[in-house]
């Protein structure tokens, strides 16, 4: 079987613990919105070498997956993805998240993408292309343990909202924002609020 829509596929299945997608044909899937939304008991997802070449939407995909500790999404083809709205929202047990291979040149919103990822210490976003992004609203809010973040590839020329972008990133040690262009930004309210270790 081939699917085009996985929207809310496992939505709210709080008792599911492990999912194996290593043999799943996702080549025609365009929408993974809310796919694992609220799967609070989920501890492991194996995507193998999943083919996501048609994928356009990843909104709320892992929203509230509060028992996921590690997530390897390097097999994902995100070249057509336009939405990263609350993708990892409240994945508050996540320690390791590998999205280092993601192509984000079509993405137009990163609204609360990593909101509430309390335990994650580092994120490799060095390949992120943000040329089309207009909102980074609360993108890393409450990432309390985040220490290292490479944003050197970020193009922020179209970004309008950076409100609370790094809000309460208590352990973030340094940020190179030398390539940030903020001519379109209308709000930076509390952008670095309680970034106590930032130098």
Secondary structure, DSSP 8 states (H G I E B T S, - for coil): ---SB-TTTTTT-TT--EEE-TT---TT--B-TTTTTT-TT--EEE-TT---TT--B-TTTTTT-TT--EEE-TT---TT--B-TTTTTT-TT--EEE-TT---TT--B-TTTTTT-TT--EE--TT---TT--B-TTTTTT-TT--EE--TT---TT--B-TTTTTT-TT------TT---TT--B-TTTTTT-TT--
